[in-house]
């Protein structure tokens, strides 16, 4: 049975629902705490930069309209199989594993705080991870019928809490900011863009549903733009509201790592605490469940296309890639047990994921420019090209955020984590492509070599969209 085509507003809803997560709330609060209300400036800058990312993905989607919008496909055509493997795995497996770690860590902390449990939060986090692993192992689509409701509750709650906070309508005491934010001045403000980046990350998630839109030529980029502006307005309201009920220092250095919970409690008392707690839990579990399913399918897809060992594509009787799913569960469990999120903070884990994601966005911008030169005969929209200015500015902005991803020891540690991940992936990709696949590691595939990905019927939920976003296309390797 064929699903109905998506209109513009439905496309915007999908775009916004895929971008926002509970880790956004923590990042927003931390950003406001570090630079004050002027954090809205880097938020605006990042909104523009991520819109440029949307422009690049839109152009690549128009060049390869029959594929499912996977970054791996675009990088394959732009740079060859090695960069495709490194980029796809680093941004959509490792970065998602870090994101899942942040979300699960926050869930453990929130549950312990609300119910006053005398247990290590990591035990709670791993318990949730195990439950979701078992659910996905049986092929159960846990949130297929309620994810839209979760998104509405999350965005609606953010809007209502933002309005109450901004208008100072809460039952709690309005704080007088007696101390200035930690980072002052224009440079400190701009350097916090790496934190703001997480509030708008994932614009490419709307690409897989492009062929299911009523007017994709118009609505892909338009839905991204409207979604960006909508999130900017909602999060700006919420950020200002936070600064009215929690001190800057309290937001930047919340002892439990959940400044958004502190804000809701300060503004609306116990009711606010429970309200934000429930929304945090629902959205966190929904996000982790979606990422769990998607990353295992990414690994399975890469295995099917010979980019990963064949064992990763093995399925159980429920048609679930149980080996890939187990790999993700083990990876996230190890990250949780390392106490990375507790010792360095949720924001640190988010920034580590952002560093890898930003690097891939730079490659996407570069791929657009390379393919313009390689295929000049293909007609392109002048509104998208703009002489390459969006790609150049976007790449420079993303590199700037990588350079100033954090400060001091945290920045060094983020670089070390990213460097080790990329180095290991690069070594694997070089050996694998040359000696197992027996293809030229850096020989790009042609547009004609990228075949159509046959996807199952899409239900336009968060699960289905994310599950297809990073699927690697079946490519006929004529590269050797």
TORKOL-4160 file (C-alpha; in steps of 0.2 Angstrom, whole numbers, padded with zeros to 4 digits, m for minus):
480
<pt num="1" X="0000" Y="0000" Z="0000"/>
<pt num="2" X="0008" Y="0016" Z="m0006"/>
<pt num="3" X="0009" Y="0030" Z="0007"/>
<pt num="4" X="0003" Y="0047" Z="0004"/>
<pt num="5" X="0015" Y="0060" Z="m0002"/>
<pt num="6" X="0022" Y="0073" Z="0010"/>
<pt num="7" X="0017" Y="0091" Z="0009"/>
<pt num="8" X="0029" Y="0105" Z="0015"/>
<pt num="9" X="0023" Y="0106" Z="0033"/>
<pt num="10" X="0024" Y="0087" Z="0035"/>
<pt num="11" X="0042" Y="0088" Z="0028"/>
<pt num="12" X="0046" Y="0102" Z="0040"/>
<pt num="13" X="0039" Y="0091" Z="0054"/>
<pt num="14" X="0051" Y="0077" Z="0049"/>
<pt num="15" X="0066" Y="0088" Z="0048"/>
<pt num="16" X="0063" Y="0096" Z="0065"/>
<pt num="17" X="0059" Y="0080" Z="0073"/>
<pt num="18" X="0075" Y="0072" Z="0067"/>
<pt num="19" X="0086" Y="0086" Z="0073"/>
<pt num="20" X="0080" Y="0089" Z="0090"/>
<pt num="21" X="0086" Y="0077" Z="0105"/>
<pt num="22" X="0087" Y="0079" Z="0123"/>
<pt num="23" X="0106" Y="0082" Z="0122"/>
<pt num="24" X="0101" Y="0098" Z="0114"/>
<pt num="25" X="0093" Y="0104" Z="0130"/>
<pt num="26" X="0109" Y="0101" Z="0140"/>
<pt num="27" X="0120" Y="0109" Z="0126"/>
<pt num="28" X="0108" Y="0124" Z="0125"/>
<pt num="29" X="0109" Y="0127" Z="0144"/>
<pt num="30" X="0128" Y="0125" Z="0144"/>
<pt num="31" X="0130" Y="0138" Z="0130"/>
<pt num="32" X="0119" Y="0150" Z="0139"/>
<pt num="33" X="0129" Y="0148" Z="0155"/>
<pt num="34" X="0145" Y="0150" Z="0147"/>
<pt num="35" X="0142" Y="0166" Z="0136"/>
<pt num="36" X="0125" Y="0172" Z="0143"/>
<pt num="37" X="0111" Y="0177" Z="0131"/>
<pt num="38" X="0123" Y="0182" Z="0118"/>
<pt num="39" X="0124" Y="0163" Z="0115"/>
<pt num="40" X="0110" Y="0167" Z="0103"/>
<pt num="41" X="0123" Y="0175" Z="0091"/>
<pt num="42" X="0133" Y="0159" Z="0088"/>
<pt num="43" X="0116" Y="0149" Z="0087"/>
<pt num="44" X="0111" Y="0161" Z="0072"/>
<pt num="45" X="0128" Y="0158" Z="0064"/>
<pt num="46" X="0127" Y="0140" Z="0066"/>
<pt num="47" X="0110" Y="0140" Z="0059"/>
<pt num="48" X="0116" Y="0148" Z="0043"/>
<pt num="49" X="0131" Y="0136" Z="0042"/>
<pt num="50" X="0120" Y="0121" Z="0044"/>
<pt num="51" X="0108" Y="0128" Z="0031"/>
<pt num="52" X="0123" Y="0129" Z="0019"/>
<pt num="53" X="0126" Y="0110" Z="0023"/>
<pt num="54" X="0108" Y="0108" Z="0018"/>
<pt num="55" X="0111" Y="0116" Z="0002"/>
<pt num="56" X="0126" Y="0104" Z="m0002"/>
<pt num="57" X="0116" Y="0089" Z="0002"/>
<pt num="58" X="0101" Y="0095" Z="m0008"/>
<pt num="59" X="0113" Y="0098" Z="m0023"/>
<pt num="60" X="0120" Y="0080" Z="m0021"/>
<pt num="61" X="0103" Y="0073" Z="m0020"/>
<pt num="62" X="0098" Y="0081" Z="m0036"/>
<pt num="63" X="0114" Y="0074" Z="m0044"/>
<pt num="64" X="0109" Y="0057" Z="m0037"/>
<pt num="65" X="0090" Y="0057" Z="m0035"/>
<pt num="66" X="0088" Y="0038" Z="m0036"/>
<pt num="67" X="0099" Y="0034" Z="m0021"/>
<pt num="68" X="0093" Y="0036" Z="m0003"/>
<pt num="69" X="0103" Y="0051" Z="0002"/>
<pt num="70" X="0117" Y="0042" Z="0010"/>
<pt num="71" X="0133" Y="0051" Z="0014"/>
<pt num="72" X="0143" Y="0036" Z="0010"/>
<pt num="73" X="0136" Y="0036" Z="m0008"/>
<pt num="74" X="0141" Y="0055" Z="m0010"/>
<pt num="75" X="0158" Y="0052" Z="m0003"/>
<pt num="76" X="0160" Y="0037" Z="m0014"/>
<pt num="77" X="0157" Y="0047" Z="m0030"/>
<pt num="78" X="0167" Y="0062" Z="m0024"/>
<pt num="79" X="0182" Y="0053" Z="m0016"/>
<pt num="80" X="0182" Y="0034" Z="m0018"/>
<pt num="81" X="0179" Y="0020" Z="m0006"/>
<pt num="82" X="0192" Y="0024" Z="0008"/>
<pt num="83" X="0185" Y="0041" Z="0011"/>
<pt num="84" X="0167" Y="0034" Z="0010"/>
<pt num="85" X="0171" Y="0021" Z="0023"/>
<pt num="86" X="0180" Y="0033" Z="0035"/>
<pt num="87" X="0167" Y="0047" Z="0033"/>
<pt num="88" X="0152" Y="0036" Z="0035"/>
<pt num="89" X="0158" Y="0026" Z="0050"/>
<pt num="90" X="0165" Y="0040" Z="0059"/>
<pt num="91" X="0150" Y="0052" Z="0057"/>
<pt num="92" X="0136" Y="0039" Z="0058"/>
<pt num="93" X="0142" Y="0025" Z="0068"/>
<pt num="94" X="0155" Y="0032" Z="0080"/>
<pt num="95" X="0147" Y="0049" Z="0082"/>
<pt num="96" X="0130" Y="0041" Z="0085"/>
<pt num="97" X="0138" Y="0029" Z="0098"/>
<pt num="98" X="0145" Y="0044" Z="0107"/>
<pt num="99" X="0127" Y="0052" Z="0105"/>
<pt num="100" X="0119" Y="0037" Z="0112"/>
<pt num="101" X="0131" Y="0037" Z="0127"/>
<pt num="102" X="0127" Y="0055" Z="0130"/>
<pt num="103" X="0108" Y="0052" Z="0129"/>
<pt num="104" X="0109" Y="0036" Z="0140"/>
<pt num="105" X="0120" Y="0044" Z="0153"/>
<pt num="106" X="0108" Y="0058" Z="0154"/>
<pt num="107" X="0093" Y="0046" Z="0156"/>
<pt num="108" X="0103" Y="0037" Z="0170"/>
<pt num="109" X="0106" Y="0054" Z="0179"/>
<pt num="110" X="0088" Y="0060" Z="0177"/>
<pt num="111" X="0080" Y="0044" Z="0184"/>
<pt num="112" X="0092" Y="0043" Z="0199"/>
<pt num="113" X="0088" Y="0061" Z="0203"/>
<pt num="114" X="0069" Y="0060" Z="0201"/>
<pt num="115" X="0067" Y="0044" Z="0210"/>
<pt num="116" X="0081" Y="0047" Z="0222"/>
<pt num="117" X="0089" Y="0030" Z="0218"/>
<pt num="118" X="0104" Y="0024" Z="0227"/>
<pt num="119" X="0113" Y="0016" Z="0212"/>
<pt num="120" X="0126" Y="0021" Z="0200"/>
<pt num="121" X="0118" Y="0030" Z="0185"/>
<pt num="122" X="0128" Y="0019" Z="0173"/>
<pt num="123" X="0119" Y="0004" Z="0180"/>
<pt num="124" X="0102" Y="0012" Z="0175"/>
<pt num="125" X="0110" Y="0018" Z="0158"/>
<pt num="126" X="0116" Y="0001" Z="0154"/>
<pt num="127" X="0099" Y="m0007" Z="0159"/>
<pt num="128" X="0090" Y="0004" Z="0147"/>
<pt num="129" X="0103" Y="0000" Z="0133"/>
<pt num="130" X="0100" Y="m0019" Z="0136"/>
<pt num="131" X="0081" Y="m0017" Z="0136"/>
<pt num="132" X="0082" Y="m0007" Z="0119"/>
<pt num="133" X="0095" Y="m0020" Z="0113"/>
<pt num="134" X="0083" Y="m0034" Z="0116"/>
<pt num="135" X="0068" Y="m0025" Z="0109"/>
<pt num="136" X="0078" Y="m0021" Z="0093"/>
<pt num="137" X="0084" Y="m0039" Z="0092"/>
<pt num="138" X="0067" Y="m0045" Z="0090"/>
<pt num="139" X="0063" Y="m0033" Z="0076"/>
<pt num="140" X="0050" Y="m0023" Z="0086"/>
<pt num="141" X="0047" Y="m0006" Z="0080"/>
<pt num="142" X="0045" Y="0001" Z="0098"/>
<pt num="143" X="0041" Y="0019" Z="0094"/>
<pt num="144" X="0033" Y="0018" Z="0076"/>
<pt num="145" X="0016" Y="0024" Z="0083"/>
<pt num="146" X="0021" Y="0036" Z="0096"/>
<pt num="147" X="0037" Y="0045" Z="0090"/>
<pt num="148" X="0027" Y="0059" Z="0081"/>
<pt num="149" X="0018" Y="0061" Z="0098"/>
<pt num="150" X="0035" Y="0062" Z="0107"/>
<pt num="151" X="0042" Y="0075" Z="0095"/>
<pt num="152" X="0026" Y="0086" Z="0097"/>
<pt num="153" X="0027" Y="0084" Z="0116"/>
<pt num="154" X="0046" Y="0089" Z="0116"/>
<pt num="155" X="0044" Y="0104" Z="0104"/>
<pt num="156" X="0028" Y="0109" Z="0113"/>
<pt num="157" X="0036" Y="0108" Z="0130"/>
<pt num="158" X="0051" Y="0118" Z="0124"/>
<pt num="159" X="0040" Y="0131" Z="0117"/>
<pt num="160" X="0029" Y="0132" Z="0132"/>
<pt num="161" X="0043" Y="0132" Z="0145"/>
<pt num="162" X="0052" Y="0145" Z="0134"/>
<pt num="163" X="0038" Y="0157" Z="0134"/>
<pt num="164" X="0035" Y="0155" Z="0153"/>
<pt num="165" X="0053" Y="0157" Z="0156"/>
<pt num="166" X="0055" Y="0172" Z="0145"/>
<pt num="167" X="0040" Y="0181" Z="0151"/>
<pt num="168" X="0045" Y="0177" Z="0169"/>
<pt num="169" X="0028" Y="0168" Z="0173"/>
<pt num="170" X="0035" Y="0154" Z="0183"/>
<pt num="171" X="0031" Y="0150" Z="0201"/>
<pt num="172" X="0049" Y="0151" Z="0206"/>
<pt num="173" X="0060" Y="0166" Z="0210"/>
<pt num="174" X="0067" Y="0175" Z="0195"/>
<pt num="175" X="0086" Y="0176" Z="0198"/>
<pt num="176" X="0097" Y="0192" Z="0197"/>
<pt num="177" X="0113" Y="0188" Z="0187"/>
<pt num="178" X="0126" Y="0194" Z="0199"/>
<pt num="179" X="0141" Y="0187" Z="0190"/>
<pt num="180" X="0145" Y="0188" Z="0171"/>
<pt num="181" X="0146" Y="0173" Z="0160"/>
<pt num="182" X="0163" Y="0163" Z="0160"/>
<pt num="183" X="0167" Y="0168" Z="0142"/>
<pt num="184" X="0165" Y="0186" Z="0137"/>
<pt num="185" X="0168" Y="0196" Z="0122"/>
<pt num="186" X="0165" Y="0193" Z="0103"/>
<pt num="187" X="0178" Y="0179" Z="0102"/>
<pt num="188" X="0172" Y="0170" Z="0117"/>
<pt num="189" X="0154" Y="0171" Z="0110"/>
<pt num="190" X="0159" Y="0165" Z="0093"/>
<pt num="191" X="0170" Y="0151" Z="0100"/>
<pt num="192" X="0155" Y="0143" Z="0108"/>
<pt num="193" X="0148" Y="0139" Z="0091"/>
<pt num="194" X="0154" Y="0121" Z="0093"/>
<pt num="195" X="0141" Y="0119" Z="0107"/>
<pt num="196" X="0128" Y="0128" Z="0096"/>
<pt num="197" X="0131" Y="0116" Z="0082"/>
<pt num="198" X="0123" Y="0102" Z="0091"/>
<pt num="199" X="0107" Y="0111" Z="0092"/>
<pt num="200" X="0105" Y="0111" Z="0073"/>
<pt num="201" X="0114" Y="0095" Z="0068"/>
<pt num="202" X="0107" Y="0082" Z="0056"/>
<pt num="203" X="0099" Y="0093" Z="0042"/>
<pt num="204" X="0104" Y="0079" Z="0030"/>
<pt num="205" X="0091" Y="0067" Z="0039"/>
<pt num="206" X="0077" Y="0075" Z="0028"/>
<pt num="207" X="0086" Y="0069" Z="0012"/>
<pt num="208" X="0079" Y="0051" Z="0012"/>
<pt num="209" X="0061" Y="0056" Z="0011"/>
<pt num="210" X="0065" Y="0068" Z="m0004"/>
<pt num="211" X="0057" Y="0057" Z="m0017"/>
<pt num="212" X="0042" Y="0055" Z="m0006"/>
<pt num="213" X="0038" Y="0073" Z="m0006"/>
<pt num="214" X="0024" Y="0081" Z="m0017"/>
<pt num="215" X="0036" Y="0094" Z="m0023"/>
<pt num="216" X="0054" Y="0089" Z="m0019"/>
<pt num="217" X="0063" Y="0101" Z="m0030"/>
<pt num="218" X="0055" Y="0115" Z="m0019"/>
<pt num="219" X="0052" Y="0107" Z="m0003"/>
<pt num="220" X="0069" Y="0099" Z="0002"/>
<pt num="221" X="0079" Y="0115" Z="0005"/>
<pt num="222" X="0063" Y="0125" Z="0010"/>
<pt num="223" X="0059" Y="0112" Z="0024"/>
<pt num="224" X="0077" Y="0113" Z="0030"/>
<pt num="225" X="0076" Y="0132" Z="0030"/>
<pt num="226" X="0060" Y="0133" Z="0039"/>
<pt num="227" X="0065" Y="0119" Z="0051"/>
<pt num="228" X="0081" Y="0129" Z="0055"/>
<pt num="229" X="0072" Y="0145" Z="0059"/>
<pt num="230" X="0058" Y="0136" Z="0069"/>
<pt num="231" X="0072" Y="0128" Z="0080"/>
<pt num="232" X="0081" Y="0144" Z="0082"/>
<pt num="233" X="0066" Y="0153" Z="0088"/>
<pt num="234" X="0061" Y="0140" Z="0100"/>
<pt num="235" X="0078" Y="0137" Z="0107"/>
<pt num="236" X="0081" Y="0156" Z="0109"/>
<pt num="237" X="0066" Y="0158" Z="0119"/>
<pt num="238" X="0070" Y="0143" Z="0130"/>
<pt num="239" X="0088" Y="0149" Z="0132"/>
<pt num="240" X="0082" Y="0166" Z="0138"/>
<pt num="241" X="0070" Y="0158" Z="0149"/>
<pt num="242" X="0084" Y="0148" Z="0157"/>
<pt num="243" X="0094" Y="0163" Z="0161"/>
<pt num="244" X="0079" Y="0170" Z="0170"/>
<pt num="245" X="0078" Y="0156" Z="0183"/>
<pt num="246" X="0096" Y="0149" Z="0184"/>
<pt num="247" X="0112" Y="0158" Z="0187"/>
<pt num="248" X="0125" Y="0158" Z="0172"/>
<pt num="249" X="0137" Y="0148" Z="0183"/>
<pt num="250" X="0123" Y="0136" Z="0188"/>
<pt num="251" X="0119" Y="0132" Z="0169"/>
<pt num="252" X="0137" Y="0130" Z="0164"/>
<pt num="253" X="0142" Y="0120" Z="0179"/>
<pt num="254" X="0127" Y="0110" Z="0184"/>
<pt num="255" X="0132" Y="0097" Z="0197"/>
<pt num="256" X="0121" Y="0083" Z="0190"/>
<pt num="257" X="0125" Y="0088" Z="0172"/>
<pt num="258" X="0106" Y="0091" Z="0169"/>
<pt num="259" X="0104" Y="0110" Z="0169"/>
<pt num="260" X="0088" Y="0109" Z="0159"/>
<pt num="261" X="0080" Y="0099" Z="0173"/>
<pt num="262" X="0087" Y="0112" Z="0186"/>
<pt num="263" X="0079" Y="0126" Z="0176"/>
<pt num="264" X="0062" Y="0118" Z="0175"/>
<pt num="265" X="0063" Y="0114" Z="0194"/>
<pt num="266" X="0068" Y="0132" Z="0198"/>
<pt num="267" X="0054" Y="0139" Z="0187"/>
<pt num="268" X="0039" Y="0127" Z="0191"/>
<pt num="269" X="0045" Y="0118" Z="0206"/>
<pt num="270" X="0042" Y="0099" Z="0208"/>
<pt num="271" X="0030" Y="0099" Z="0194"/>
<pt num="272" X="0042" Y="0107" Z="0182"/>
<pt num="273" X="0055" Y="0094" Z="0187"/>
<pt num="274" X="0044" Y="0080" Z="0183"/>
<pt num="275" X="0038" Y="0088" Z="0167"/>
<pt num="276" X="0055" Y="0090" Z="0160"/>
<pt num="277" X="0061" Y="0073" Z="0167"/>
<pt num="278" X="0047" Y="0064" Z="0158"/>
<pt num="279" X="0050" Y="0073" Z="0142"/>
<pt num="280" X="0069" Y="0070" Z="0143"/>
<pt num="281" X="0066" Y="0051" Z="0146"/>
<pt num="282" X="0054" Y="0049" Z="0132"/>
<pt num="283" X="0064" Y="0059" Z="0119"/>
<pt num="284" X="0081" Y="0051" Z="0125"/>
<pt num="285" X="0074" Y="0033" Z="0124"/>
<pt num="286" X="0066" Y="0037" Z="0107"/>
<pt num="287" X="0082" Y="0044" Z="0100"/>
<pt num="288" X="0093" Y="0030" Z="0106"/>
<pt num="289" X="0081" Y="0017" Z="0099"/>
<pt num="290" X="0081" Y="0025" Z="0082"/>
<pt num="291" X="0100" Y="0027" Z="0082"/>
<pt num="292" X="0102" Y="0009" Z="0088"/>
<pt num="293" X="0092" Y="0002" Z="0073"/>
<pt num="294" X="0099" Y="0014" Z="0061"/>
<pt num="295" X="0118" Y="0011" Z="0065"/>
<pt num="296" X="0116" Y="m0007" Z="0064"/>
<pt num="297" X="0108" Y="m0006" Z="0047"/>
<pt num="298" X="0121" Y="0005" Z="0041"/>
<pt num="299" X="0134" Y="m0008" Z="0046"/>
<pt num="300" X="0124" Y="m0021" Z="0038"/>
<pt num="301" X="0122" Y="m0011" Z="0022"/>
<pt num="302" X="0141" Y="m0008" Z="0021"/>
<pt num="303" X="0143" Y="m0027" Z="0024"/>
<pt num="304" X="0132" Y="m0031" Z="0010"/>
<pt num="305" X="0142" Y="m0019" Z="m0002"/>
<pt num="306" X="0158" Y="m0027" Z="0003"/>
<pt num="307" X="0164" Y="m0012" Z="0013"/>
<pt num="308" X="0163" Y="m0021" Z="0029"/>
<pt num="309" X="0166" Y="m0040" Z="0034"/>
<pt num="310" X="0151" Y="m0051" Z="0029"/>
<pt num="311" X="0148" Y="m0056" Z="0047"/>
<pt num="312" X="0140" Y="m0040" Z="0050"/>
<pt num="313" X="0126" Y="m0043" Z="0038"/>
<pt num="314" X="0120" Y="m0059" Z="0047"/>
<pt num="315" X="0102" Y="m0059" Z="0052"/>
<pt num="316" X="0092" Y="m0069" Z="0065"/>
<pt num="317" X="0075" Y="m0076" Z="0062"/>
<pt num="318" X="0067" Y="m0059" Z="0065"/>
<pt num="319" X="0077" Y="m0052" Z="0050"/>
<pt num="320" X="0088" Y="m0041" Z="0061"/>
<pt num="321" X="0106" Y="m0039" Z="0059"/>
<pt num="322" X="0110" Y="m0046" Z="0076"/>
<pt num="323" X="0129" Y="m0045" Z="0074"/>
<pt num="324" X="0129" Y="m0027" Z="0069"/>
<pt num="325" X="0117" Y="m0023" Z="0083"/>
<pt num="326" X="0128" Y="m0032" Z="0095"/>
<pt num="327" X="0143" Y="m0022" Z="0090"/>
<pt num="328" X="0134" Y="m0006" Z="0093"/>
<pt num="329" X="0128" Y="m0012" Z="0110"/>
<pt num="330" X="0146" Y="m0017" Z="0115"/>
<pt num="331" X="0153" Y="m0001" Z="0109"/>
<pt num="332" X="0140" Y="0010" Z="0118"/>
<pt num="333" X="0142" Y="m0001" Z="0134"/>
<pt num="334" X="0161" Y="0001" Z="0134"/>
<pt num="335" X="0158" Y="0020" Z="0132"/>
<pt num="336" X="0146" Y="0020" Z="0147"/>
<pt num="337" X="0157" Y="0010" Z="0158"/>
<pt num="338" X="0172" Y="0021" Z="0154"/>
<pt num="339" X="0162" Y="0035" Z="0163"/>
<pt num="340" X="0167" Y="0047" Z="0149"/>
<pt num="341" X="0151" Y="0056" Z="0151"/>
<pt num="342" X="0152" Y="0058" Z="0170"/>
<pt num="343" X="0170" Y="0062" Z="0172"/>
<pt num="344" X="0170" Y="0075" Z="0157"/>
<pt num="345" X="0152" Y="0079" Z="0156"/>
<pt num="346" X="0138" Y="0077" Z="0143"/>
<pt num="347" X="0143" Y="0092" Z="0134"/>
<pt num="348" X="0161" Y="0084" Z="0131"/>
<pt num="349" X="0154" Y="0069" Z="0124"/>
<pt num="350" X="0142" Y="0079" Z="0112"/>
<pt num="351" X="0157" Y="0090" Z="0107"/>
<pt num="352" X="0167" Y="0074" Z="0103"/>
<pt num="353" X="0153" Y="0068" Z="0092"/>
<pt num="354" X="0152" Y="0085" Z="0084"/>
<pt num="355" X="0170" Y="0085" Z="0079"/>
<pt num="356" X="0168" Y="0069" Z="0069"/>
<pt num="357" X="0152" Y="0075" Z="0061"/>
<pt num="358" X="0159" Y="0092" Z="0057"/>
<pt num="359" X="0174" Y="0084" Z="0048"/>
<pt num="360" X="0161" Y="0074" Z="0037"/>
<pt num="361" X="0152" Y="0090" Z="0033"/>
<pt num="362" X="0168" Y="0098" Z="0027"/>
<pt num="363" X="0170" Y="0083" Z="0015"/>
<pt num="364" X="0152" Y="0085" Z="0009"/>
<pt num="365" X="0155" Y="0103" Z="0004"/>
<pt num="366" X="0171" Y="0098" Z="m0005"/>
<pt num="367" X="0162" Y="0084" Z="m0014"/>
<pt num="368" X="0150" Y="0097" Z="m0021"/>
<pt num="369" X="0164" Y="0108" Z="m0028"/>
<pt num="370" X="0173" Y="0093" Z="m0035"/>
<pt num="371" X="0158" Y="0086" Z="m0044"/>
<pt num="372" X="0154" Y="0103" Z="m0051"/>
<pt num="373" X="0171" Y="0102" Z="m0059"/>
<pt num="374" X="0170" Y="0084" Z="m0064"/>
<pt num="375" X="0152" Y="0085" Z="m0071"/>
<pt num="376" X="0151" Y="0103" Z="m0078"/>
<pt num="377" X="0138" Y="0097" Z="m0091"/>
<pt num="378" X="0125" Y="0093" Z="m0078"/>
<pt num="379" X="0112" Y="0107" Z="m0076"/>
<pt num="380" X="0112" Y="0114" Z="m0059"/>
<pt num="381" X="0101" Y="0127" Z="m0050"/>
<pt num="382" X="0109" Y="0144" Z="m0049"/>
<pt num="383" X="0101" Y="0147" Z="m0033"/>
<pt num="384" X="0111" Y="0132" Z="m0026"/>
<pt num="385" X="0127" Y="0135" Z="m0034"/>
<pt num="386" X="0130" Y="0154" Z="m0030"/>
<pt num="387" X="0148" Y="0152" Z="m0036"/>
<pt num="388" X="0152" Y="0140" Z="m0022"/>
<pt num="389" X="0151" Y="0153" Z="m0009"/>
<pt num="390" X="0140" Y="0143" Z="0003"/>
<pt num="391" X="0152" Y="0128" Z="0002"/>
<pt num="392" X="0167" Y="0138" Z="0004"/>
<pt num="393" X="0160" Y="0148" Z="0019"/>
<pt num="394" X="0152" Y="0132" Z="0026"/>
<pt num="395" X="0168" Y="0123" Z="0025"/>
<pt num="396" X="0178" Y="0137" Z="0033"/>
<pt num="397" X="0165" Y="0139" Z="0047"/>
<pt num="398" X="0165" Y="0120" Z="0050"/>
<pt num="399" X="0184" Y="0120" Z="0051"/>
<pt num="400" X="0184" Y="0134" Z="0063"/>
<pt num="401" X="0172" Y="0125" Z="0075"/>
<pt num="402" X="0183" Y="0110" Z="0074"/>
<pt num="403" X="0198" Y="0121" Z="0079"/>
<pt num="404" X="0189" Y="0129" Z="0093"/>
<pt num="405" X="0179" Y="0113" Z="0098"/>
<pt num="406" X="0183" Y="0116" Z="0116"/>
<pt num="407" X="0197" Y="0123" Z="0127"/>
<pt num="408" X="0212" Y="0117" Z="0137"/>
<pt num="409" X="0213" Y="0098" Z="0141"/>
<pt num="410" X="0196" Y="0094" Z="0134"/>
<pt num="411" X="0200" Y="0100" Z="0117"/>
<pt num="412" X="0216" Y="0090" Z="0117"/>
<pt num="413" X="0206" Y="0074" Z="0122"/>
<pt num="414" X="0193" Y="0077" Z="0109"/>
<pt num="415" X="0207" Y="0079" Z="0096"/>
<pt num="416" X="0215" Y="0063" Z="0102"/>
<pt num="417" X="0198" Y="0053" Z="0102"/>
<pt num="418" X="0194" Y="0059" Z="0084"/>
<pt num="419" X="0212" Y="0056" Z="0078"/>
<pt num="420" X="0213" Y="0038" Z="0085"/>
<pt num="421" X="0196" Y="0034" Z="0077"/>
<pt num="422" X="0200" Y="0041" Z="0060"/>
<pt num="423" X="0217" Y="0033" Z="0060"/>
<pt num="424" X="0210" Y="0016" Z="0064"/>
<pt num="425" X="0197" Y="0018" Z="0051"/>
<pt num="426" X="0209" Y="0024" Z="0038"/>
<pt num="427" X="0221" Y="0009" Z="0041"/>
<pt num="428" X="0206" Y="m0003" Z="0040"/>
<pt num="429" X="0199" Y="0005" Z="0024"/>
<pt num="430" X="0216" Y="0005" Z="0015"/>
<pt num="431" X="0219" Y="m0013" Z="0019"/>
<pt num="432" X="0201" Y="m0018" Z="0016"/>
<pt num="433" X="0199" Y="m0009" Z="m0001"/>
<pt num="434" X="0216" Y="m0014" Z="m0008"/>
<pt num="435" X="0218" Y="m0032" Z="m0002"/>
<pt num="436" X="0200" Y="m0038" Z="0001"/>
<pt num="437" X="0189" Y="m0028" Z="m0011"/>
<pt num="438" X="0204" Y="m0027" Z="m0023"/>
<pt num="439" X="0200" Y="m0009" Z="m0029"/>
<pt num="440" X="0209" Y="0007" Z="m0030"/>
<pt num="441" X="0207" Y="0015" Z="m0013"/>
<pt num="442" X="0204" Y="0033" Z="m0019"/>
<pt num="443" X="0197" Y="0030" Z="m0036"/>
<pt num="444" X="0180" Y="0038" Z="m0036"/>
<pt num="445" X="0164" Y="0029" Z="m0043"/>
<pt num="446" X="0155" Y="0038" Z="m0057"/>
<pt num="447" X="0137" Y="0044" Z="m0055"/>
<pt num="448" X="0132" Y="0030" Z="m0067"/>
<pt num="449" X="0140" Y="0017" Z="m0055"/>
<pt num="450" X="0129" Y="0021" Z="m0041"/>
<pt num="451" X="0114" Y="0010" Z="m0042"/>
<pt num="452" X="0097" Y="0014" Z="m0034"/>
<pt num="453" X="0095" Y="0008" Z="m0016"/>
<pt num="454" X="0079" Y="m0002" Z="m0015"/>
<pt num="455" X="0071" Y="0003" Z="0002"/>
<pt num="456" X="0056" Y="m0004" Z="0010"/>
<pt num="457" X="0040" Y="0006" Z="0011"/>
<pt num="458" X="0044" Y="0022" Z="0022"/>
<pt num="459" X="0032" Y="0027" Z="0036"/>
<pt num="460" X="0040" Y="0044" Z="0038"/>
<pt num="461" X="0043" Y="0041" Z="0056"/>
<pt num="462" X="0059" Y="0046" Z="0065"/>
<pt num="463" X="0064" Y="0027" Z="0064"/>
<pt num="464" X="0061" Y="0025" Z="0046"/>
<pt num="465" X="0070" Y="0041" Z="0040"/>
<pt num="466" X="0085" Y="0039" Z="0051"/>
<pt num="467" X="0086" Y="0021" Z="0046"/>
<pt num="468" X="0088" Y="0025" Z="0028"/>
<pt num="469" X="0099" Y="0041" Z="0029"/>
<pt num="470" X="0116" Y="0033" Z="0029"/>
<pt num="471" X="0112" Y="0017" Z="0019"/>
<pt num="472" X="0127" Y="0014" Z="0007"/>
<pt num="473" X="0121" Y="0011" Z="m0011"/>
<pt num="474" X="0125" Y="m0005" Z="m0020"/>
<pt num="475" X="0140" Y="0001" Z="m0031"/>
<pt num="476" X="0147" Y="m0008" Z="m0046"/>
<pt num="477" X="0166" Y="m0006" Z="m0042"/>
<pt num="478" X="0174" Y="m0003" Z="m0059"/>
<pt num="479" X="0188" Y="0006" Z="m0050"/>
<pt num="480" X="0203" Y="m0006" Z="m0051"/>
